[in-house]
Amino acid sequence: MSMLNWAENECRIACKRENPKFDFDNEKDCDYGCSCYKSALKAYQSLCDDDHSGGSFNITKNILIRLMEGQPLTPITDGDFFSVKRGTEAYPMESIEYLKERGLKSHLQCPRMSSLFREETLDGKVSYRDINRAYYINIEEPSDTYHSWSGFIDEMFPITMPYMPKKGKYEIYAQTFLADKKHGDFDTVGIFYVITPEGEKVDINLFRTEGDDGEWKVITKEDYDILLSKRVDKLNEKIASHLLWTLISNSYSDEEIKRREKAYNERKQELKDKDLSELSVKCEFFNNPENWKYNTFNMTRALCTGDKERYKDIPELMSIANYLSCILSEIG
């Protein structure tokens, strides 16, 4: 079997497991997940068609990966920020008044890397900021990643010129929760540690909360723990609610989703309340930090689809899956 045939077979298997009803050879039958496998296969085939193998294959692959991630192929220098004419639609200039309000003499975006910025203060101090070199990971739900304020990364690991972005990003592990309902979805953040692109774990222990005036302020770990004890968005209840939503609204076909949503909407309210209440009790399993590793997208889907191989050795997860299966059988 050639490597191309091997790759095609792997994509076929992956698509079939993701959607048993999917026809790999029928373009019209291609859903979002499987279309990604097919696109990856086309890129792989292109490398094979150019007779790449061994070392040249790896070199080309690494070049493609950097391009796909929006990373430059050679180091960026300070001069690159001044290589284009400013004041155009493509590279506008900010007003002097706006810059002065921020204490800046200039604020320039790099034409070679849109996520990289150069700032110069009024007293001549120059600093650089790459807004895409770090992202957050929710420690309560490891598959939940997002971008947010990460100024402390630039302070701890300052960018200098020439700059060649590292392979990989800074992974910031944080916890968010709501301590006061009037603040919306969340109002408190605990930033515990960061994993550098080299794999080093660096403790952060930075805690912030939103005041009634809408401003965020730094608090102590003791204050953070007090707010955590007053948390109103209980983790087990959030997970239970998300499991119910996934059970009803996530299927292989739009017709199946519409049928389940209609059936569940017609379900008596007392039964819906019972579903959420009893499922929340079962999901108290996730309140233990040691079990947060199971609170992932793949596990949620497995619990809702009955993929027992993922949780067969964990009685608490098996109980949750069985309960979800009962709900599904009741709504038909």
JOKATA-V82217 format. One record per backbone hydrogen bond with DSSP energy under -0.5 kcal/mol. CO is the residue of the C=O (numbers start at 0). NH is the residue of the N-H. If there is no record, write none. Layout:
CO NH
CO NH
This chain:
1 5
2 6
3 7
4 8
5 9
6 10
7 11
8 12
9 13
10 14
11 15
12 16
13 17
14 18
18 21
21 23
22 25
24 26
25 28
26 29
28 30
30 34
31 35
32 36
33 37
34 38
35 39
36 40
37 41
38 42
39 43
40 44
41 45
42 46
43 47
44 48
45 49
46 51
47 50
52 55
52 56
53 57
54 58
55 59
56 60
57 61
58 62
59 63
60 64
61 65
62 66
63 67
64 68
65 70
66 69
75 161
75 162
76 79
77 80
78 81
79 82
88 91
90 86
90 87
94 98
95 99
96 100
97 101
98 101
98 103
99 102
102 121
105 119
107 117
109 112
112 109
112 115
114 130
115 109
116 128
117 107
118 126
119 104
119 105
120 123
124 120
126 118
127 158
128 116
128 130
129 132
132 169
134 171
135 145
136 138
136 173
137 140
140 137
140 143
142 144
143 137
145 135
149 152
149 153
150 154
151 155
152 156
161 163
162 75
165 167
168 170
169 134
169 171
170 172
170 194
171 136
171 173
172 191
172 192
173 138
174 189
176 178
176 186
176 187
177 231
177 232
179 182
180 183
186 209
187 176
188 190
188 207
189 174
189 191
190 205
191 203
191 204
192 172
193 195
193 201
194 170
195 198
199 195
199 201
201 193
205 190
206 218
207 188
208 216
210 213
214 210
216 208
218 206
219 223
220 224
221 225
222 226
223 227
224 228
225 229
226 229
227 230
231 233
233 237
234 238
235 239
236 240
237 241
238 242
239 243
240 244
241 245
242 246
243 247
244 248
245 249
248 250
252 256
253 257
254 258
255 259
256 260
257 261
258 262
259 263
260 264
261 265
263 266
267 270
267 271
268 272
269 273
270 274
271 275
272 276
273 277
274 278
275 279
276 280
277 281
278 282
280 283
281 284
282 285
283 286
284 287
286 288
287 290
288 291
290 293
291 294
293 295
294 142
295 299
296 300
297 301
298 302
299 303
300 304
301 305
301 306
305 307
306 309
307 310
307 311
310 313
312 314
313 316
313 317
314 318
315 319
316 320
317 321
318 322
319 323
320 324
321 325
322 326
323 327
324 328
325 329
326 330
327 331
